[in-house]
Amino acid sequence: MDGAECLIRTLTENGIGICFMNPGTSEMRFVNALDRVPAMRGVLCLFEGVCAGAADGYGRILGKPAATLLHLGPGLANGLCNFHNARKARTPVVSIVGEHTRRHLRYDAPLSADIEAFARTVSEHVRVAREPAGLGREVSAAIAAAIAPPGQVATLIVPADVSWLEAGGLGPAVEPACRPLPARESIGQAARLLGTPGTALLLGGTALNVRAVNAAARIAARTGAQVFADRNAPRMVWGRRGFLPQLMPYFPEAALEALSGVRHMLLVESQAPVSFFGYPETPSYLLSEECPVGVLAARSEDGTAALEALAEECGASGGAAVANPCPQTEPADGPLTLEAMGNALAALLPENAIVSDETVSSQAVIVERLRAAAPFERLPVTGGAIGQGLPVAMGAACAAPDRKVVALEADGSGMYTLQALWTMARERLDVVTVIFANRRYRILEVEMRRAGVETPGPAARAMMDIGGPDLDWVRLAEGQGVPATRAATVREFRAQFRAAVDARGPALIEAVL
């Protein structure tokens, strides 16, 4: 058994059965070993950023790692953007990076790079498999690091000759990791604090699932506490429910207003709120400096169980949920606007769908209207690096082939990783992509005004305009094997989205705003 087969078998024996890959010369023995280990599903991606984003989406849905296979330092560098998002999401990923043979490294060949330095920007566990005999152990160590709460990208660098030489035995089985429950005294302290006016909970991490949100609803009904959701949490329930937390606003002025009444903050797998960027006239830290911040559950702890224990401690185990007003509004025909799109999506989104959301400047309008949708799960951008939406949707579809996946994608951001469409077509993934085609980097126009520039000059405006020529998303999609349509009116969009949802397989709608 060569090193490559040892590597793959150690992955599959530990429950990792999918690898998103863009291999090169140094990884050919890994590719060849796929036929000897049918338990490993290799998924080819045409860009490394797609591999990283797909592994992120897969891990968010299943809570267990996918593997990625990338080629040398430049290949890893191409994936760093979405590995950054995965790091912020605390997604478990086992990242395998090929390296030159050990004796070749001394010659500084054209593709030589400091792979370990690249990897450390997104991964705390970075190891080099220096000997074939120890490769299995190194693979198991990477798996253990990836799944250790709260989860991380664990990187293993494998020289080409370690892949082709005879390996030692498979790596040991890795015990599944469990999130610990916070200490009982922490629950009691939090319960006492909830009796104080102005107390709020901020939910993040894994604590935005149905159980956690229901427990938070009971706590809010019993104590009057405010409940906020970290807008950059990796996965959250949304849609028509008895209760939804208040999503932390993006811009600091709105966040400061929302938090103005908070006198005590309890964190649940989250951190104290800060603004996305620093601005001249607003603070970066969004709570009052006099506001005490406590931790109900750390990022590595079980926030869901902590909320349920807190509800019981507060006597709220059977309390009524707080109402979530979400009137269903049927969209009329007419020109396609964000409001009309949000209403149409809310009316037609199937229950239990997965929505990968990279709507950027359109997000505030769309997410608010999706409160009226059938209950679904939303996968937001976690680290702010754009180009996540399509690959995360792709990975989620691989993880949950029985669920409809919808990618809500800005046109500018979509261009970063549009190669994901090709893999969706190749793998026949059930993903409906909606492109919000406003032909602009609209978020940059907003940020330009916030920087104090009300009337940018023509050179500056040109840097925020992605029209002239307009992107033709129908042709871009069809050229990669994904059926596509274009909608410019509410009637067209409703008909096209309904047809795409009712069918199986990938589809794309370019919604012209």
Backbone torsions as a table, in degrees:
resi	resn	phi	psi	omega
1	MET	NA	120.0	179.4
2	ASP	-79.2	173.3	-176.2
3	GLY	-61.3	-38.2	-178.8
4	ALA	-63.0	-43.8	178.9
5	GLU	-66.5	-39.1	176.6
6	CYS	-59.2	-42.8	179.8
7	LEU	-61.1	-50.7	-176.1
8	ILE	-66.5	-42.2	-178.8
9	ARG	-66.4	-35.5	176.8
10	THR	-65.3	-38.7	175.5
11	LEU	-61.4	-51.5	-174.9
12	THR	-67.7	-36.0	177.6
13	GLU	-64.0	-20.4	177.2
14	ASN	-103.3	21.4	172.1
15	GLY	82.6	9.7	178.1
16	ILE	-99.6	104.4	-171.6
17	GLY	-115.1	15.1	179.0
18	ILE	-142.5	140.7	178.7
19	CYS	-135.7	118.8	175.1
20	PHE	-88.1	120.4	-166.7
21	MET	-136.9	149.7	167.8
22	ASN	-138.3	82.2	-169.7
23	PRO	-83.1	164.1	174.2
24	GLY	-135.1	-163.6	-174.2
25	THR	-55.0	-44.2	-175.4
26	SER	-68.1	-12.9	-175.2
27	GLU	-111.0	11.7	-174.7
28	MET	-64.7	-31.5	178.5
29	ARG	-69.3	-32.6	173.7
30	PHE	-62.3	-47.4	-180.0
31	VAL	-60.6	-43.8	-179.0
32	ASN	-63.5	-33.7	-177.1
33	ALA	-72.8	-14.5	-180.0
34	LEU	-58.0	-34.6	-179.6
35	ASP	-71.7	-19.6	178.8
36	ARG	-92.1	-12.3	-179.0
37	VAL	-128.6	77.9	-175.6
38	PRO	-64.6	-14.5	177.7
39	ALA	-69.2	-15.2	178.1
40	MET	-96.4	122.7	176.0
41	ARG	-93.7	115.4	174.7
42	GLY	-89.9	128.4	179.4
43	VAL	-118.4	112.6	-177.2
44	LEU	-79.5	131.9	175.2
45	CYS	-121.5	147.0	-175.0
46	LEU	-90.7	2.3	177.5
47	PHE	-155.3	141.0	-174.4
48	GLU	-66.6	-29.4	175.6
49	GLY	-62.7	-28.2	174.9
50	VAL	-70.7	-42.1	176.8
51	CYS	-55.8	-50.0	-176.5
52	ALA	-63.9	-44.6	-179.9
53	GLY	-66.9	-37.0	178.6
54	ALA	-65.5	-42.2	177.4
55	ALA	-62.7	-35.8	176.2
56	ASP	-62.8	-50.3	179.9
57	GLY	-61.6	-40.7	178.9
58	TYR	-61.7	-48.5	-178.2
59	GLY	-66.2	-34.4	178.8
60	ARG	-64.3	-38.0	-176.6
61	ILE	-77.1	-43.8	-174.0
62	LEU	-96.2	-15.6	-178.2
63	GLY	71.1	14.9	176.8
64	LYS	-136.0	160.9	-170.9
65	PRO	-76.8	149.5	154.1
66	ALA	-99.1	164.9	171.7
67	ALA	-103.5	154.8	168.6
68	THR	-124.7	151.2	176.3
69	LEU	-129.0	117.1	-176.2
70	LEU	-126.2	161.3	-171.8
71	HIS	-104.4	104.0	171.3
72	LEU	58.5	-170.7	-176.5
73	GLY	-62.3	-47.5	179.1
74	PRO	-61.1	-36.2	177.1
75	GLY	-63.2	-44.5	176.6
76	LEU	-62.9	-40.7	179.9
77	ALA	-59.0	-38.4	178.1
78	ASN	-64.8	-23.7	-179.3
79	GLY	-95.1	-5.6	-171.4
80	LEU	-60.5	-34.7	-177.1
81	CYS	-56.7	-51.2	-178.3
82	ASN	-82.6	-21.3	167.7
83	PHE	-65.5	-34.4	174.6
84	HIS	-59.5	-46.5	177.6
85	ASN	-62.5	-39.9	178.0
86	ALA	-64.3	-37.7	177.4
87	ARG	-62.9	-43.5	179.1
88	LYS	-68.1	-29.9	177.4
89	ALA	-79.3	-9.7	-173.1
90	ARG	56.5	42.5	179.3
91	THR	-84.8	133.3	175.0
92	PRO	-74.4	123.8	178.2
93	VAL	-140.8	136.7	171.2
94	VAL	-104.4	107.9	-175.8
95	SER	-98.8	113.3	177.0
96	ILE	-99.9	125.5	-179.5
97	VAL	-122.5	123.9	177.1
98	GLY	-72.2	154.5	179.9
99	GLU	-137.6	159.4	172.8
100	HIS	-56.5	160.5	172.8
101	THR	-59.2	155.3	-174.2
102	ARG	-61.3	-40.4	-178.1
103	ARG	-75.3	-20.4	-178.8
104	HIS	-78.8	-20.7	-174.1
105	LEU	-62.3	-28.9	-176.0
106	ARG	-66.5	-15.6	-171.4
107	TYR	-95.5	0.5	179.1
108	ASP	49.6	56.5	178.3
109	ALA	-65.0	164.4	-173.8
110	PRO	-53.3	-34.4	-177.8
111	LEU	-93.5	6.9	178.4
112	SER	-67.1	139.7	179.9
113	ALA	-157.8	164.9	176.7
114	ASP	-86.0	82.4	-175.4
115	ILE	-62.1	-39.0	-179.6
116	GLU	-60.0	-39.8	179.5
117	ALA	-65.0	-42.8	176.8
118	PHE	-59.3	-46.6	-173.3
119	ALA	-65.8	-34.6	-176.5
120	ARG	-66.3	-16.9	177.6
121	THR	-70.5	-19.6	-177.7
122	VAL	-129.1	-0.2	-171.7
123	SER	-146.3	130.1	176.0
124	GLU	-85.2	-24.4	176.7
125	HIS	-100.0	106.0	179.2
126	VAL	-130.0	117.7	-179.5
127	ARG	-133.9	153.6	173.4
128	VAL	-111.3	128.4	176.0
129	ALA	-80.1	97.5	-170.8
130	ARG	-87.3	-19.4	-178.0
131	GLU	-136.1	136.9	178.4
132	PRO	-57.5	-35.0	-176.8
133	ALA	-63.8	-28.7	-177.2
134	GLY	-102.1	8.5	-174.5
135	LEU	-62.8	-44.6	-179.2
136	GLY	-57.7	-43.4	178.8
137	ARG	-63.0	-38.2	179.7
138	GLU	-67.2	-37.3	177.5
139	VAL	-63.6	-45.6	179.4
140	SER	-62.8	-38.6	178.2
141	ALA	-63.4	-38.8	178.1
142	ALA	-65.5	-40.7	178.6
143	ILE	-63.2	-45.9	180.0
144	ALA	-60.2	-40.4	179.0
145	ALA	-67.5	-39.4	-178.1
146	ALA	-63.5	-39.7	-173.8
147	ILE	-91.5	-7.6	178.3
148	ALA	-61.7	128.2	-177.7
149	PRO	-56.6	138.9	5.6
150	PRO	-89.0	6.6	-178.1
151	GLY	107.3	148.6	179.6
152	GLN	-161.6	167.9	169.2
153	VAL	-82.1	118.4	177.2
154	ALA	-108.7	126.4	-172.6
155	THR	-109.3	129.0	174.9
156	LEU	-121.2	121.2	-178.9
157	ILE	-98.6	126.3	-171.6
158	VAL	-123.1	107.9	174.9
159	PRO	-59.5	148.6	-174.7
160	ALA	-59.7	-38.7	-178.2
161	ASP	-72.1	-26.1	174.1
162	VAL	-66.4	-29.4	177.3
163	SER	-72.8	-35.4	-173.3
164	TRP	-94.8	-16.8	179.4
165	LEU	-79.7	161.0	178.2
166	GLU	-62.3	130.9	-176.6
167	ALA	-98.6	166.3	169.8
168	GLY	-77.0	-160.4	-179.3
169	GLY	-72.7	172.3	176.3
170	LEU	-62.8	154.5	175.4
171	GLY	-69.2	157.8	-177.7
172	PRO	-68.4	158.1	175.2
173	ALA	-66.1	141.5	-179.1
174	VAL	-102.6	127.5	179.8
175	GLU	-70.0	135.5	176.6
176	PRO	-57.9	141.8	-178.1
177	ALA	-90.4	138.2	177.6
178	CYS	-115.7	137.6	174.4
179	ARG	-76.5	128.9	179.0
180	PRO	-75.9	152.8	173.2
181	LEU	-80.8	139.5	176.4
182	PRO	-57.4	158.1	179.9
183	ALA	-58.1	147.1	-176.9
184	ARG	-59.5	-35.7	179.5
185	GLU	-64.9	-29.8	176.4
186	SER	-65.7	-38.3	177.8
187	ILE	-64.6	-44.6	179.9
188	GLY	-63.7	-42.6	178.2
189	GLN	-62.0	-41.1	179.3
190	ALA	-64.3	-40.4	179.8
191	ALA	-62.8	-41.3	178.6
192	ARG	-65.7	-37.9	-179.8
193	LEU	-66.2	-33.4	-178.9
194	LEU	-65.6	-13.8	174.0
195	GLY	-79.4	-4.4	-179.3
196	THR	-93.7	130.4	178.1
197	PRO	-57.9	145.1	176.7
198	GLY	84.5	16.0	178.3
199	THR	-87.3	140.6	-179.0
200	ALA	-135.7	152.6	173.5
201	LEU	-109.4	139.2	173.8
202	LEU	-119.7	112.2	-175.7
203	LEU	-96.2	135.5	176.4
204	GLY	-148.7	-163.1	177.0
205	GLY	56.0	-127.6	179.8
206	THR	-91.6	3.7	-171.0
207	ALA	-94.3	34.9	174.6
208	LEU	-126.9	33.8	174.6
209	ASN	-92.4	179.1	-175.2
210	VAL	-59.9	-47.6	-178.7
211	ARG	-60.8	-45.9	-177.4
212	ALA	-65.1	-44.4	-178.7
213	VAL	-67.4	-37.6	176.9
214	ASN	-64.0	-40.6	176.9
215	ALA	-64.3	-42.0	178.0
216	ALA	-63.0	-36.0	178.0
217	ALA	-63.0	-42.5	179.4
218	ARG	-65.8	-39.1	178.1
219	ILE	-63.5	-44.5	-179.6
220	ALA	-62.8	-41.8	-179.4
221	ALA	-66.0	-35.5	-177.1
222	ARG	-79.1	-38.6	-169.5
223	THR	-112.1	-14.7	-175.7
224	GLY	80.6	8.0	-179.9
225	ALA	-66.2	145.5	170.6
226	GLN	-78.8	148.4	177.8
227	VAL	-127.4	120.2	178.8
228	PHE	-111.2	153.8	173.6
229	ALA	-114.2	133.6	172.7
230	ASP	-63.1	119.0	-176.0
231	ARG	-65.2	-19.1	-179.2
232	ASN	-106.0	20.4	173.9
233	ALA	-64.2	151.2	-173.3
234	PRO	-71.8	-24.4	-172.4
235	ARG	-160.3	130.4	-178.9
236	MET	-148.0	146.5	173.6
237	VAL	-74.5	148.0	-179.3
238	TRP	-153.2	170.9	177.9
239	GLY	101.7	-166.2	-176.5
240	ARG	-67.3	108.5	179.2
241	ARG	-142.4	168.6	174.9
242	GLY	-65.9	-27.0	-175.1
243	PHE	-154.6	139.7	168.6
244	LEU	-133.7	137.6	175.0
245	PRO	-63.7	160.3	174.5
246	GLN	-78.7	122.2	179.9
247	LEU	-69.9	128.6	179.8
248	MET	-59.8	124.9	-178.0
249	PRO	-61.8	153.1	-178.7
250	TYR	-75.4	-50.5	-175.3
251	PHE	-81.5	142.5	-172.6
252	PRO	-63.1	-33.7	-179.1
253	GLU	-61.2	-45.3	179.0
254	ALA	-67.8	-37.9	179.1
255	ALA	-66.7	-41.9	178.2
256	LEU	-60.5	-40.5	178.3
257	GLU	-65.4	-44.1	-179.2
258	ALA	-63.4	-32.0	-176.4
259	LEU	-95.2	2.8	-171.8
260	SER	-62.2	-29.8	-179.2
261	GLY	-91.2	1.7	-176.3
262	VAL	-81.5	125.0	179.2
263	ARG	-110.7	-20.0	176.1
264	HIS	-144.4	133.9	-179.9
265	MET	-119.3	130.5	174.2
266	LEU	-111.1	125.6	-176.5
267	LEU	-95.7	135.7	177.1
268	VAL	-124.8	100.7	-176.8
269	GLU	52.9	41.1	-177.3
270	SER	-145.9	-175.8	176.2
271	GLN	-128.1	161.7	177.5
272	ALA	-57.2	138.7	-171.9
273	PRO	-69.1	135.3	174.7
274	VAL	-131.4	158.4	179.9
275	SER	-74.8	154.8	-177.4
276	PHE	-63.3	-41.0	177.2
277	PHE	-129.4	162.5	172.9
278	GLY	-90.6	134.0	-179.4
279	TYR	-122.7	156.2	-176.2
280	PRO	-62.3	-35.9	-169.4
281	GLU	-105.2	1.1	-178.0
282	THR	-130.5	150.1	179.1
283	PRO	-73.9	154.7	175.2
284	SER	-79.0	-37.1	179.1
285	TYR	-87.9	125.0	-165.6
286	LEU	-95.8	-6.0	173.9
287	LEU	-96.3	155.5	171.4
288	SER	-60.3	141.9	179.0
289	GLU	-63.0	-20.1	178.7
290	GLU	-86.9	-3.9	-176.3
291	CYS	-83.7	114.6	177.2
292	PRO	-67.2	143.6	179.3
293	VAL	-120.0	120.4	176.5
294	GLY	-111.4	165.7	-179.1
295	VAL	-118.5	111.1	172.3
296	LEU	-75.7	-43.4	177.7
297	ALA	-144.7	126.2	175.8
298	ALA	-70.2	169.0	-178.0
299	ARG	-59.2	-31.5	-177.5
300	SER	-88.4	-1.7	-177.5
301	GLU	-100.2	173.4	-176.1
302	ASP	-88.9	92.7	-178.0
303	GLY	-66.5	-33.3	179.5
304	THR	-64.2	-50.5	178.6
305	ALA	-63.4	-35.3	178.6
306	ALA	-64.0	-42.4	178.2
307	LEU	-65.2	-40.7	178.3
308	GLU	-65.1	-40.1	177.0
309	ALA	-66.2	-38.5	178.2
310	LEU	-65.6	-40.0	177.6
311	ALA	-61.2	-41.9	178.7
312	GLU	-66.1	-42.1	179.7
313	GLU	-62.5	-32.6	-179.8
314	CYS	-84.3	-1.4	-175.4
315	GLY	73.5	26.5	-176.7
316	ALA	-111.8	23.8	-175.5
317	SER	-66.6	-24.1	179.6
318	GLY	-125.2	21.2	-176.9
319	GLY	-68.5	157.2	178.5
320	ALA	-74.4	145.7	178.0
321	ALA	-75.7	149.2	175.5
322	VAL	-75.5	138.6	-177.0
323	ALA	-65.5	144.1	175.6
324	ASN	-116.0	95.1	-177.7
325	PRO	-65.1	125.4	-178.8
326	CYS	-151.9	72.7	-179.0
327	PRO	-61.7	136.7	178.6
328	GLN	-82.8	120.1	-178.0
329	THR	-114.4	118.2	177.7
330	GLU	-77.6	124.1	-179.6
331	PRO	-72.1	142.8	174.6
332	ALA	-90.1	170.5	175.2
333	ASP	-75.9	167.2	-179.1
334	GLY	137.9	-174.0	179.6
335	PRO	-60.1	148.1	-178.3
336	LEU	-77.6	120.5	176.1
337	THR	-122.2	167.9	177.2
338	LEU	-60.6	-42.4	-179.5
339	GLU	-61.7	-43.6	-179.9
340	ALA	-66.8	-39.0	177.8
341	MET	-64.7	-43.2	179.2
342	GLY	-61.1	-42.5	178.4
343	ASN	-65.1	-41.5	179.1
344	ALA	-64.6	-44.3	178.5
345	LEU	-61.8	-41.2	-180.0
346	ALA	-63.9	-35.9	-178.6
347	ALA	-74.7	-29.3	-168.6
348	LEU	-112.8	-11.1	-178.2
349	LEU	-65.2	127.5	-178.6
350	PRO	-72.5	152.6	178.2
351	GLU	-63.5	143.1	177.6
352	ASN	70.2	18.7	175.2
353	ALA	-69.9	162.9	171.3
354	ILE	-113.1	126.5	-178.0
355	VAL	-116.3	115.2	172.1
356	SER	-88.2	115.5	-168.0
357	ASP	-110.2	108.2	171.7
358	GLU	-130.4	53.8	-177.4
359	THR	-83.9	-11.4	173.3
360	VAL	53.5	-110.9	-174.4
361	SER	-67.8	-17.9	179.7
362	SER	-88.5	-5.5	-166.5
363	GLN	-63.0	-44.3	-174.5
364	ALA	-57.3	-43.4	-178.6
365	VAL	-70.3	-46.6	-174.1
366	ILE	-67.6	-47.7	-176.1
367	VAL	-64.0	-37.7	178.4
368	GLU	-62.4	-42.6	-179.9
369	ARG	-72.2	-25.7	178.3
370	LEU	-73.6	-4.7	169.7
371	ARG	-59.7	-26.1	-178.4
372	ALA	-89.0	0.3	-178.5
373	ALA	-78.3	161.9	169.6
374	ALA	-57.1	146.0	-176.8
375	PRO	-51.0	132.9	-179.6
376	PHE	-148.7	176.4	176.1
377	GLU	-113.8	136.2	-176.2
378	ARG	-113.6	134.0	178.0
379	LEU	-111.7	96.3	-177.5
380	PRO	-78.1	171.9	168.3
381	VAL	-72.1	129.8	-174.2
382	THR	-100.4	-37.5	-173.9
383	GLY	-110.3	2.3	176.6
384	GLY	81.2	-5.5	178.8
385	ALA	-83.9	119.3	-174.4
386	ILE	-79.2	161.0	-172.9
387	GLY	102.2	15.0	-177.8
388	GLN	-90.8	-33.5	-164.7
389	GLY	-56.7	-50.6	-177.3
390	LEU	-68.9	-46.9	179.0
391	PRO	-65.0	-38.1	178.8
392	VAL	-63.1	-41.4	175.7
393	ALA	-60.8	-41.5	179.6
394	MET	-61.5	-46.5	179.0
395	GLY	-65.7	-38.1	178.1
396	ALA	-63.4	-38.7	178.8
397	ALA	-66.6	-34.8	175.0
398	CYS	-67.1	-35.5	-178.4
399	ALA	-75.0	-33.2	-174.1
400	ALA	-133.1	72.0	-175.8
401	PRO	-66.2	-14.0	-179.9
402	ASP	-91.2	1.3	-178.5
403	ARG	-116.9	144.6	176.5
404	LYS	-74.5	130.4	177.6
405	VAL	-111.1	133.6	178.9
406	VAL	-123.6	126.7	176.0
407	ALA	-103.2	115.8	174.6
408	LEU	-98.2	110.1	-164.0
409	GLU	-130.0	128.1	171.7
410	ALA	-68.9	147.6	-175.5
411	ASP	-67.3	-39.7	178.2
412	GLY	-65.4	-45.9	180.0
413	SER	-65.7	-36.0	-178.7
414	GLY	-61.0	-29.1	-178.3
415	MET	-68.8	-17.6	-179.5
416	TYR	-68.2	-34.7	-174.2
417	THR	-139.3	39.4	-179.4
418	LEU	-64.6	-14.0	176.8
419	GLN	-61.0	-18.2	177.2
420	ALA	-59.6	-27.9	179.7
421	LEU	-61.2	-39.1	-179.9
422	TRP	-61.4	-43.7	179.5
423	THR	-68.5	-36.2	174.9
424	MET	-57.1	-43.3	179.8
425	ALA	-68.8	-44.7	-177.6
426	ARG	-61.4	-41.7	-176.9
427	GLU	-91.7	0.2	-179.7
428	ARG	54.5	48.1	-176.7
429	LEU	-81.8	143.5	-174.8
430	ASP	-87.8	75.7	-176.8
431	VAL	-125.7	126.2	171.4
432	VAL	-101.2	118.1	179.1
433	THR	-101.6	128.7	175.2
434	VAL	-113.8	116.6	179.5
435	ILE	-94.2	122.7	176.1
436	PHE	-87.0	95.1	-170.1
437	ALA	-95.6	87.9	174.7
438	ASN	-102.7	3.1	174.2
439	ARG	61.9	23.6	-178.0
440	ARG	-145.7	157.0	162.7
441	TYR	-85.5	76.1	-171.4
442	ARG	-61.9	-35.2	-179.1
443	ILE	-64.0	-31.6	178.0
444	LEU	-70.5	-33.7	174.9
445	GLU	-62.1	-41.1	177.4
446	VAL	-63.5	-46.0	-178.1
447	GLU	-68.1	-29.8	175.9
448	MET	-62.6	-44.0	177.8
449	ARG	-65.3	-38.0	179.8
450	ARG	-68.9	-23.9	175.7
451	ALA	-79.6	0.0	175.9
452	GLY	95.7	10.5	-179.3
453	VAL	-105.3	101.9	-177.7
454	GLU	-82.6	-32.8	-177.2
455	THR	-129.6	79.0	178.7
456	PRO	-64.0	150.9	-179.7
457	GLY	-76.2	175.7	-176.0
458	PRO	-62.3	-36.1	179.2
459	ALA	-66.2	-40.4	178.7
460	ALA	-68.1	-43.1	-179.8
461	ARG	-61.6	-35.3	-179.4
462	ALA	-64.3	-27.0	-180.0
463	MET	-78.0	-6.3	178.5
464	MET	-116.9	7.7	-176.5
465	ASP	-111.0	117.0	177.8
466	ILE	-108.8	23.9	167.6
467	GLY	-95.9	174.4	175.6
468	GLY	66.0	62.3	8.9
469	PRO	-87.6	150.7	174.8
470	ASP	-67.5	143.6	172.3
471	LEU	-70.8	133.1	178.7
472	ASP	-104.7	91.7	-174.5
473	TRP	-71.0	-24.1	176.4
474	VAL	-64.6	-47.9	179.9
475	ARG	-70.6	-37.2	177.8
476	LEU	-60.3	-41.5	-179.9
477	ALA	-71.7	-48.6	-178.0
478	GLU	-62.3	-33.0	177.3
479	GLY	-65.8	-16.0	177.6
480	GLN	-110.4	11.3	173.8
481	GLY	92.1	9.2	-179.7
482	VAL	-103.4	121.6	176.3
483	PRO	-59.9	139.9	-173.9
484	ALA	-143.7	151.2	176.4
485	THR	-136.5	169.1	177.9
486	ARG	-126.8	135.9	179.4
487	ALA	-125.1	132.9	176.9
488	ALA	-121.8	-6.6	178.3
489	THR	-127.1	163.3	178.6
490	VAL	-61.4	-43.6	-178.9
491	ARG	-60.3	-45.7	179.4
492	GLU	-61.6	-45.3	-176.9
493	PHE	-64.9	-43.1	-179.9
494	ARG	-61.0	-44.7	-178.1
495	ALA	-65.6	-42.5	-177.5
496	GLN	-70.6	-40.4	-179.8
497	PHE	-68.2	-41.3	178.4
498	ARG	-60.8	-43.2	-180.0
499	ALA	-65.1	-39.6	-179.3
500	ALA	-67.9	-38.8	179.5
501	VAL	-68.3	-36.7	-178.2
502	ASP	-73.2	-23.5	-179.6
503	ALA	-89.4	169.9	173.9
504	ARG	-107.9	147.8	177.6
505	GLY	102.0	175.2	-175.5
506	PRO	-74.4	146.9	174.9
507	ALA	-154.0	154.9	178.9
508	LEU	-135.1	139.2	174.2
509	ILE	-121.9	121.6	172.5
510	GLU	-89.6	108.7	-179.2
511	ALA	-94.5	109.1	-173.7
512	VAL	-86.7	116.6	-177.5
513	LEU	-103.5	NA	NA
